């Protein structure tokens, strides 16, 4: 989406990457047809993301800086047409299991 490549993967544990533990069994639901994601781009570096049983990765453009970081994400819901924040992730240090809004993505070198 725009300058960002967004990849969804399924059947992974809550933390870590499959390639880190190639011989480990997946979670109990890994072979089940569960999970999904929807992503809407709100601005060049802002996305609304909602998913379940999915791992979502963001990568910058080819030839651009190799590294990036999610600065802030919010978990919450809409009420009366307005966003209500229930919890906030700052530099991915707070964990939530429901909907998240990725508010800003930055690239750095």
N, C-alpha and C positions, 0 to 999 in steps of 0.2 A: 504494500500500500504506500504509494508515494515513494519516498527514498528508502522505506523500510521493507525488509522481507520478513514475513510473519509465518512461522511454521507451527503446526499443531501435531502432537504425537499422542498416542494412546497406549494403554497397558503398561504404564510406568508407575513406579513407587512415588510416594508423595515428595520425596527429596532425592536428589542425585540423578544421574543420567544412566540409561541402559548401557552405554559403552564403558562406563566406569566399572561395571560388574557384569561382564558378558556371560558368566556362567551361573549367575543367580537366577532363581525362579522369579517370575513376575508376581505381582499381587494376585490374590484369588480371583479377581474379576477380569484379569488381563485378557482372557480369551473370549469374554462376553461382549456382545454388541452394545456397549454402553458408552456414553460420553458425547460431547459435542461442544462447539464454541461458535460464538458470533463476535465479530470485531467491526466496529465502525470508526473510521478516521474522522476526528473532530477538527484537527488542524494538522500542520505538517509533523508535529511531534507530540500529538495528544490523541489517545484512542480510548474508546469505550469498549470494554471487553467483558463478556459473560460466558462462563463455561462450567462444565461439570465432567469430572474424570478425564481431564485433558491437561497436557503440558504444552504451554505456549511459549515460543522463543521469538525474540525480536533480533534482527541483524541489520546492520547499516548497509548502505549501497556498496556495490563492487567498486573497488578502487578508493573507497572512502576510509576513514579511520577504522582500525580493526577492532576497537573496543567501544563499549557503551555501557551505560548503567541506568537502571530505573531509579529515578530520584524519589518519586512519591506515587503511591497508589491508595485509592480509597475503596472501602467496602461499605455498601449501604443499599438503599432502595429509593424508589421514587414514591412520594406521597403528595397528592394534590398538585401534580405537575412539577414538583421541585425535588431536587436531589437531597437526600438525608444521609449524612455520613454516619456510619456506625463504628468504623475503626479505620485507622490510617497506617499505612506502611511507609516508613521512612528508610530509604536505602535497603529495602527488603528485610528489615530487622523485626518486623511484627508479622505474625502469621494469622491468616484468616482462611476459612474454608469455603466461603461463598463468593458472591459476585465481587468483582474488582473493577475499578476504573483506573486505568493507567493515565495519570494526569500529565506527565512530562517525561520524555525520553531524551537523553543527551548523548552525543557522540564525543569522544575525547581521544586524543592521540597519546 
